[in-house]
Amino acid sequence: MKTRRWFHLVGGLVVSFPLLAGVCAGKLHAAQFSADLIQSMDLMITTGRVYVDDARYRMDLQTPIGPDVVVIVDQTAKMTKVLIPMYKAYIEMPSSDQMSLMNDPFQAAEFMIANYSLEEMGSETIAGYKCTKQLILSKSEYSESQIMNRWVCDKLGFPLKIKMLMQEDTYTELSGIKEEPIGESMFQVPADFEKSTWEAVAMRGEADPDLTAKTEAWQKTRRVKVKLSSLMGPGHEMQVLIREGVEVRVKSEEAFDKPFNLFVIPYKGGKALKESTACTYSAPVSFTLAGEMRPDLIVAGTGEGGEASLEMTFVGQQPVVLATREEYFSTGAKGWTLNDPYERLSIRFTGDLEEGSTVPAALGEFSVSTGPWDKSKTDSFELELADGQVKSFEYTKADNVTELSFMIQTGRVRVQYIVDKRAETTEPRWIIR
């Protein structure tokens, strides 16, 4: 139901940051200060300002979707109030309530301390303040999982940064800190606000055209992620064309039992952004190309005799990723799966007979499976390609291609794959094998 969706939408945006803040509020009593706040939940950005006074704090949050909210937490009274200014409504929750537990920093901290381990990781400076960096992790007899990093400021008695380690791009950080008196009125509910419930707020939100327009505007400008993964055999190469201004994250791992050998060369305007010697790797790497290093083209591949597992993540406003890959095959078979939507898919076979070849043409077969998994159909096409002869296959997202394969019986062919992939979901994933 729409109302239930809105309930989770409003509630989730409200409770997510206070839960983290509560986890990090190791002291009940903090200094008086205010600070700018930014929160990212997998690239969904919420901004605002936090006001701290002893055992109380207030957060004014501007959300990308849903109504803007004010959260007031009193750790001594163990009460949390959530204000929705556009409706002049507020919701009050005791500490025994589930929603209050998610919003109450004291209860959230007690929960984390009771259930997880805490390790000190030295000191770092955040927003000009010295902080103790800590790691919260879950330990068992057989495994260990890192959950969260937090940076707690001893002087202010409050966390200045939190980063979730089990979900990408999910963090909270304070900046622009001002040590100043915080007035009592900041922690009071305005007299003209009426007490309400989550259900009532959700119903009003569903019927609010302003919130619908707000969500639609955010959808048009939001940053999204596209992931491209590839298991690359010896001598493989691929090229990726990227929309201007897109951040690129590169992560690689060893593939099978052959030596790790990988090159990733970023280009912009036809010029390499790095020297070629700095783009060749003999061990797994992880790095980000951002700012002035944001490329419009990446050429990646493996050297002779080497293998690598490569994953590239493209982050930006509606990034368009055009990926091409080229391989040569003499004899053998290959198949791969497309797990997510694409705009255009091209497969091009070119006869490339080796010098001195005694066969007049390369012979083989190409097969493609289309349609939903439960009603999939497979079409096969014979390949007979003289030297230099080309045969192409074009598909759009309406064809719903799920699997591709080919077999070369005699001769040699050059195979080119071109995938035009636009980001239509939060995190689409494209895998080629």
N, C-alpha and C positions, 0 to 999 in steps of 0.2 A: 504494500500500500504506500501511497505517496506520503501520508502522514508519518508512517514509521520511518521512511527514508529520511524525511526532514528531521525527525527526532534524533536520529543518529548523526545527521549532518551538523545540527546545531550543538548537540551534546558533545560530539567528538571534538569539534573545534575548541569548545570551551575548556574541556577537561584535560586535553593533551598536554598543554604547557604547564598548568599548575601541578600536574602529577610529577613532571620532571623537576620543576622548581622545588617541590616539596621533598623530593628524594635528596636534593642537594642541600637543603637548608639544615645543615648539621646542627646549628645552634638555634635555640628558640629566640634569642634576642640578637638583633642586628642593629647596625647604625642607622641613622636617618639619611636617606639618599634617594635620588631618582635616577633613572637611566633609560636610554632607548633600548628597545627589545626587537629582535628579529628571530622568527621561528620558521624553519623549513621542515615540512613533512613530505618527504619525497618530492621536492621542488614546489610544493604548494606553500607560498610564503605568506606569513602573517606578521604584521609589524605593530608596534605600539610603544607604550611607555609604562614602566613599572615604578611604583612608589613604595618605599620600605620605611617603616617606623617601628622599631623595636620588634615585637612579636606579631606585627600586622604587616600585610602588604596588599597593594592594589595594582591591578594590571588593566590598562585601557588597550583593547586589542582591535585592530582594523583587519577584518578577515577578508579573503578574496571572494568567498561565497558565503552566503548566510548573513545574518545581521551582525553588526559590530557589537561587541560586548565589553562589559566591565566586570572583573572578578575581584572580590574583596575577601581576603582570608584573615581570620582572627585565630591564631594558633593557641592563645590562652583559653578562649571561650570554646574552641573546637567547633567553630561555625564558619561556613562558607556561603557567600551571597553572590549570585550571578545576576547582573543587571543588563537588560536589553533596552537601551535608551530610545530606540526608534518606536518601541511599543509602550514606553514608560511602565515597564514591568520588571519584576525581579523574582528570583527563585532562591529560597533559603533552605539550606540542608544541614542537619545535625551531623556530627562526626560518625554516628552509627549508620548513617545512610550510605548506600553503595556509591552514589554520585558524589557524596561528600568525601568519602574515602579517596576517590580519584582526584578531588580538588584540594584536599587538606594536606599541606606539605608535611605536617608532623606525622600524621598517620601513614602517608606514603613513605616517609623516611624510615619509620619503624618497620614497615613491611619489608623494605629492601634490606635493612640491617639484619632482620630476623631470618631472611631467606637466602641471602647471598653473601659472598666474601668481598672484602674491601682491601685493596692494596695501594700503597703510596707509590707514586712514580716521579717524585722530584717536584721542582718548582718551575713555573712558567709565568710569563707576564701576559695578562689579558686586560685590554682597555687601560693600560698604564698602571695596573695594580698587580702586585705579586700574589700568585695563587698556588695552592697545592694541587697538583694534578693527581687524580685518583682513578683507579680502575675497579669497576664493579663486575664481578664475574661469578658464574655458577660452576661449582666444582662437584664432581662425583668421583667414585672409585675408578671409573674407566675413561672419563672425558672431562674437558674443561671448556666452557663457553664464555667468551667475553661479551658483556652486555652493554656497558656504558662507560665512557670517560666523563669525568666532571672536574672542573677547575673551581676550587672553593677559595674565596678571598678571606683570609684571617682578619684583616682590618675591618671589613664590612660585615663579616659574619653571614655571607650570602654567596651562592654560586654565581659566577660570571659567564660560564660556558658549560654546556652539556652536549654531548654527542653520542647518539645511539650507534652501536657498532654492528647491530644485526639488521639494519635497514639503511640503504644508501640515502644520502642527502637528507638526513633527519637530525636536526640539531637546534639548539637554542643558544643565543649569545646576547650579552648586554654590552652596550657601548655608550659613549657620551655621558659618563657618570658624573653627577653633581651631588656632593655632600652638602645637604641643605635641610632645614627644618621642613617637615611635612605636616600640613595643617590637619586638624581633627576632622574637618568637613570631608576630606578625601576618603574617609572610611565610613561615611554615613550614607544611607539610602535617601534620595530626595523625597520630600514629603508627598509629592504628587505621583509617585510610583506605586503601582498596585502589586500585591503579592500574587504570583501565578504558579504554573506548573510547566514541566517540560512539554507535556502533551499539548497544552493550550498554546504555548509559543510555537510549537511545530505546526499546528493547524493554521495559525495566522501566517506563518512563513510560506506555507504551501499556496495560500491564496493571495500572496503579495506580488503584484507585477513588478515592483521595483527590485525585489530580490531576484526574480527571474531574469530581468535585464542585466543585473549585476553579474549573475553567473554566466550568462551568454557572452558578456564583454570579456570576462576572464578567460573563457574558453578560446577566444580568438587570439589572445596575446600570451597565454601561458607558455612556460617553458616545458618541454617534454624530452623524453629520452628514447633513442632508438639504439638497439644493441645489434651488433653484427658479430657472429662467432664463426670461426673457421678452423678446421683441422687441416693444416697445410703440410703436404708431403714434399719430398725433395724436388727442388726446382720450380715450385709453384709461385705464381705472382698474382696479385690482385691490385686494382686501383679503385679508389673511392672518391667521388666528387662530392663536395660538401658545400652547403649554402654558407654564404659569408657570415661571420660572427658566431659560428657554432663551436662550442668547446668540445674537444676530443679527448677521451680517456682511453688509454691503451693498457691492456693487461695481458700477459702471456704466461703460458705454462709449458712444461715439457709434454710432448705428445706420446710417443710410444718408446721404443728402445733405441732409436737412432739419436745421434748427437743433436743437441738443441742448436739451431742456426736460424736467425731471424733478422730481417732488416725492415725498418719502418721509417720511410723518408717523407717528411711533410713539405709541401710546396705551397707557395702563394704567389699568384701572378706569374707563374711559370718558373719561379726561382726557388731553389731548395732553401728552407729555413735553417737547416743544420748541415754541417759538413758530413759527407757520406761516412767518414770514419766514426762519427758520433751517432750514427743511425744503425749500426750493426751490432747485434747482441749475441753472445755465446752462452748466456744464462737468462732465465726468466726475468722480466722487468715489469714495472708498473709505473706509469707516469701520465701527466695531463698536459695537453697543449691548449693553453688559454692565453688571453690578453693578446700581445703582439705576436705570439707564436701560434695563433689560431690559423690553420691552413685552409685552403680551398680544394686541395687534392692531397691524398695520401697514397703512396705506392708501398706495398708491403709484400713480403715474400720470404722464401727460404732458399738457401744456397744448395748446391749439389750435395747430396748425401745427408742433408739435414732435415729435421722436422720441427714443427712447433704448433702449439694450440694458441690461437690468437683471438682476443675479444676486444672490440672497439665499441665504446659507448659515445653517442653523439648527443649533446645537450644544447638545446636552443629553442627558439620560437619556431615551431613547425619546421624542423630541419628536413630538408630533402636529401636523401642519400641515394646516389647513383653508384652502384658497385659493379665493377667489371672484373672478370677473372679469366685467365687464359692458360690453357694446358695443352700439351701434345700427347697423343696416344698412338701407339703402334699396334698393340694387341692387348685385349683385355676388356674388362667391363667396369662400370662405375655407376653408382646411384646415389641420390641425395633427396632430402625432404625439405619442403618449405613449410614452416610451422605457423606463419602469420601472413596477413594480407600484404599485397604489393600493388603498385599501380601498373607496372609493365614489366614483363619478363621476356627476354630474348635469348635464344640459344642458337649459336651460329657454328656450323661445321664447315671447315675448309680443307679440301684435299691437300696434303703436304707430303708428297712422296719423297722419300729419301733419295739422294743421288745414287744412281746405279740400280734403282729398284727395277725388278723384272715384272711387276704387276702393273696393269694399265690404270687401275683405279683402286682407291680404298673402299672396302666393303664392310658394312656393319648394319646396325639397327638402332633406332631411337624410339623409346617408349615414354608416354606421359600419362599420368593418372589425374583425372579431374573429378570434381564434385565432392559432396560430403562423404565422410568416411564410410557411412553405412550404405551409401548408394554410389560408390566410386566406380568409374569405368576407365579402362586403359586402352589407349590407341597406340599402335606401333607403326613405324615408318621405316622403309628400307633406305639405306644410305649407300650410294654408289657415286664416289667423287673422284674425278680425274684431278691431276695436279692443278691447284689453283681454283678449282670449281667450288662454289659456295652453295650451301643449302641452309636456310634460316627458318626458325619457328618462333612465332610471336604470340604472346598471350597477355590478356589483361586480367584485372582482379575479378571480372565477371566469370572468367573461365574456372576460377577456383582450383588452380593446379596444386596438387599436394605432393606428388612424387615424380621424379624424373630419373631416367636411366638410359644408358647406351652401351653397346657392345661393338668393338671393332674386331673384325675377323682377319682381314688382311690389309696391308698398307698402313699409312700413317695419316692422322687428321689433326688439325688444330681446332680446339674447342674453345669458344668464347661464351661466357655467361654475362649477361647484363641484367641487373635488377634495379628498377627504379622504385625505391621504397620511401613512402611518405609516412610521417608519424601520425597515426590516427588514434592511438591509444596511449596510455601513460607510459607503458614500457613494452612495446612490441619486441619480439625476439626473432631473429632470422638466422637459421643454422644451415650451413652448407657442408656436406661431407663429400 
